[in-house]
């Protein structure tokens, strides 16, 4: 594992892109609200599952998923 990144990003008008190469593994912990998100590389995404129950009503949903 290369690193752990703790993130709280809230910009629903932005396109968010992460690029990583090789066999490096990155852990992301936190929350991300963006218009779109593109991941190129090896990432583990972690979030507080309790937010699903206590957070605001979800108006953002995954509309496409392309596994490469």
MOWO-V634572 format. One record per backbone hydrogen bond with DSSP energy under -1.0 kcal/mol. CO is the residue of the C=O (numbers start at 0). NH is the residue of the N-H. If there is no record, write none. Layout:
co-><CO,CO>
nh-><NH,NH>
//
This chain:
co-><2,4,6,8,10,13,13,15,17,20,24,25,26,27,28,30,32,35,37,39,41,43,45,47,48,49,50>
nh-><26,28,30,32,13,34,35,37,39,23,1,43,4,45,6,8,10,15,17,19,25,27,29,50,51,53,54>
//
